[in-house]
Amino acid sequence: MSEPAYTYETDPLDHQRADFEDHRDAVYWARFWEQGTGKTKPTIDEACYLFEHGHIDAVIVVASDGVHRNWVEEELPKHIPQRLRPAMRGLVMAYESKKAATKAHKNKLDAVTNGRTGGFPWLLFGYSGFMTKAGKKAAAKFLRSHRCLYILDEADRIKTPGAKRAISIQASGKYAVVRRALTGTPITKAPFDVYTQMKFLDPDFWKRTPYGLSDFADFKAFFGTWKEMPTGRRTSKGKMIMFPKCAGYRNLDILRELIQGHSSRYLKDEVLDLPPKFYTSRQFDMTSEQWKLYRELRDDGLTFWGPDEEYLTRTSEAMVKLLRFQQITCGYLPNELDEEGDSLVEIPGGNPRIRLMQELAEHTPHSGIIWARFTRDIELILEALGEDNCY
C-alpha cells in the first residue's frame, strides 16, 4: 500500500516537489540552490512531513541575523499547513540575544523549550545570537530535550573549519536526528569551502570516503596542489622560513561526485517555471543610540545627541519625522546647530545597516546593483565596500 500524498499549504514548483518527494526521508541533505530558486519551502514541507510521521518533534533553525525573523514572520505563515498551526501556537520563537535577559524573552524561551504534549515547537537563531553564551545554552537544551530537525540556512557561513562558529555549530548538529543545509553559494572562493558544510550534515562524511580524508589537512592535500613559498622571514641561522600556498585544485570530479550523492543543486536559468522576480527582506537591529534618538524624536520632537550632546535634531511635522526615522536607520542625522546648514552627522555606535550590506556583498558570488535613496547612503556604501569594487 502506497503512502498517502503530503498535502501542501502552498503548491510547490516542479523542482521543489521533486526534491521534497525524493529526499524528505533522508537523515541529512543539502540544498545548494541558487538564491531565488525557493529552497526554504521544501525544507519547511519536510519539517511538517517528518513531524506528522513521528520522525521529529521539534525544529531548530540557524540563519543569518534578521533572516531568522523572516522565517517566523514570512516563511512559516506562508507554508505551514493549517492542520499543524494549532500544534505550533505559542511555540515558535525567534531568539534575540539583546532581549535574552528580559523576563518576557525568558518566559517565551521556557515555553518553547519545554513545549507541551503534542506540540510542534520551532526555535530560530541568528548566527550572532547562537554564538552568545546564553544562545548556545538555549540551543543545547532544546536539542537535547527534543528529536530535532536542524536547519542550517546560508550554511556557507560555517565554511572556515577552525572558526568558533563552525566548531560550535558542528558540535551542536550531532544532537539532531535530522539535518538540512541550505545555501546558494556552497563554494564562494575555493572548493575547500564545502568541507565543514558536509561535516555539519554528517560528522564522519569525509572519513567514510575511500580517500583517507580523516581531517581538513588531508582534505586540502587531496583536493589542492601546493607549493612552498618564502615568508620573508628567516630563522636564527639565516634559513628562509617557507609556507605552503595553494597553487590550484585537483580531483574536483571526485569532490563533485561525493557531494552530489547527498545534495541537490538548482540554478535560476535551469528552473523554467520560476516567477520572473524573487523578493526577500533582510532585517537588522538598531543600536542603543539609534533607539534613543528614535524615541526622543518620536516623543519630544527634538534630541540633543553626539559624544557630548553637541548636535541638535528636531521636527514637529509628521512627514519630516518619518524622514528622520529613516535617516536614523541609515546611520546619520542632520545637525541644526551647524552654522553652514543642516549637515549630516554619523550616529556614534556603529551602523548595523551597512554591516548587513557588507555581509550580503561578501556572500554574493556575482556583481549586483545597490539602490540607495540618499546621497549620504551612497557615500557610506562606497566607503564600506571600497571604491575600487564599485562603479
Secondary structure, DSSP 8 states (H G I E B T S, - for coil): --------SS---HHHHHHHHHHTT-SEEEE---TTS--HHHHHHHHHHHHHTTS-SEEEEEESTTHHHHIIIIIHHHHS-GGGHHHHTT-EEE--GGGTTSHHHHHHHHHHHH--TT---EEEEEHHHHTSHHHHHHHHHHHHHS-EEEEEETGGGG--TTSHHHHHHHHHHTT-SEEEEE-S-S-SS-GGGHHHHHHHH-TTTTTTSTT---SHHHHHHHHEEEEEEEEEEE-TTS-EEEEEEEEEE--HHHHHHHHHTTEE---GGG-TTS-S-----------HHHHHHHHHHHHHSEEEESTTS-EEEE---HHHHHHHHHHHHHTEEEETT-TTS-EEEE-SS--HHHHHHHHHHHT--S------SSHHHHHHHHHHH-GGG--
